[in-house]
Amino acid sequence: MGKKSFLITVFLFLFSFISFAQNLPNGYLNIKLGMSLDETKEELLKNPDFGYSGDRDVSLLPGDARILIETDASNGRGSPFLTQCWFQFYNEQLYIITININSEKTDYYSLFTTLSNKYGEPKSLNPTKATWENDEITLTLEKPLSVKYIDNETFDMLKNSISPKVRKLKRVKTV
């Protein structure tokens, strides 16, 4: 193989790897990160797979402007492939989707293989989770069996805004 062919092959390999990393999904089915609280409720009502029961599944979380929708698809209320799902909002915008999958219907390795084939090798891998990430989205597959979609911008902003408060509390407790 000539030098030119080798460079083209390396370029194509790197390009295909980069395109995998850039094409992560921004949600599950019709539920997408960045949707408003009302849009998410509407989509959940349209799709019985989640087992959404309406406003009784909506809770306020401690902290400023945080809301959680918790659905339960078990006991015949939704898809047999799902159990519980959580939709976390900040300022009424969806920023984390957690889909818990019924381990009696599929397994971690099968889902890991599917995600790896679709999105490439994970950015990080350990015994409890695999993580795919780009600038906008983090996709994790966690054991026992859940898939999490995270809006990186909102998550990082919240993480950074909480850290100084936590540090201050720790200093007060140790003094």
C-alpha positions, 0 to 999 in steps of 0.5 A, a space after each residue: 500500500 502506498 503512502 497516499 493510499 495509507 493516508 486516505 485509509 487513515 482519513 476515512 477511518 478517522 472521518 467515520 469515527 468522528 461521524 459516529 460520535 457526532 450522530 448521537 440521538 437526542 432522545 428516545 422515540 418522540 421524546 427529545 432533549 430540550 422539549 418543554 414540559 408541556 410538549 413532553 407531557 403531550 408526547 407521553 400521552 400519545 405513546 402508551 409504551 411509557 405508562 404515563 398517567 398524566 399530571 400525577 406522575 409529575 413532581 417538583 424536585 428540591 432546588 430551583 425550577 426542577 421538575 421530574 416526570 416518573 412513568 411506570 410501564 410495568 404491570 401491563 401499563 406500558 411496553 413490556 420492554 420498559 419499566 420505569 422512565 424518568 424525565 428531568 427538567 430544568 426551567 421547564 426544559 427536558 435535560 435528562 431522559 432515563 429509560 429503564 429497560 426490562 432485563 427479562 426482555 433483553 440484556 446489557 450485552 445485546 444493547 451494548 452491541 447494538 449501541 456500539 454498532 450504531 454509534 461506534 466504540 464508547 468514549 469510556 467503558 467500565 464494569 457498570 457503564 458505557 458512555 458515548 459523548 459529543 459536545 451536545 449529548 452524553 448517552 450512557 448504558 448503565 447496569 443493570 439496564 438503563 439508557 440515559 440521554 443527557 443535555 451536556 450544556 444544561 447538566 454542566 451548568 447545573 453541576 457547576 452552579 451546585 459545586 460552589 454551594 456544596 463546597 461552602 457547606 462542606 467548609 461550614 461542617 468541618 469548621 
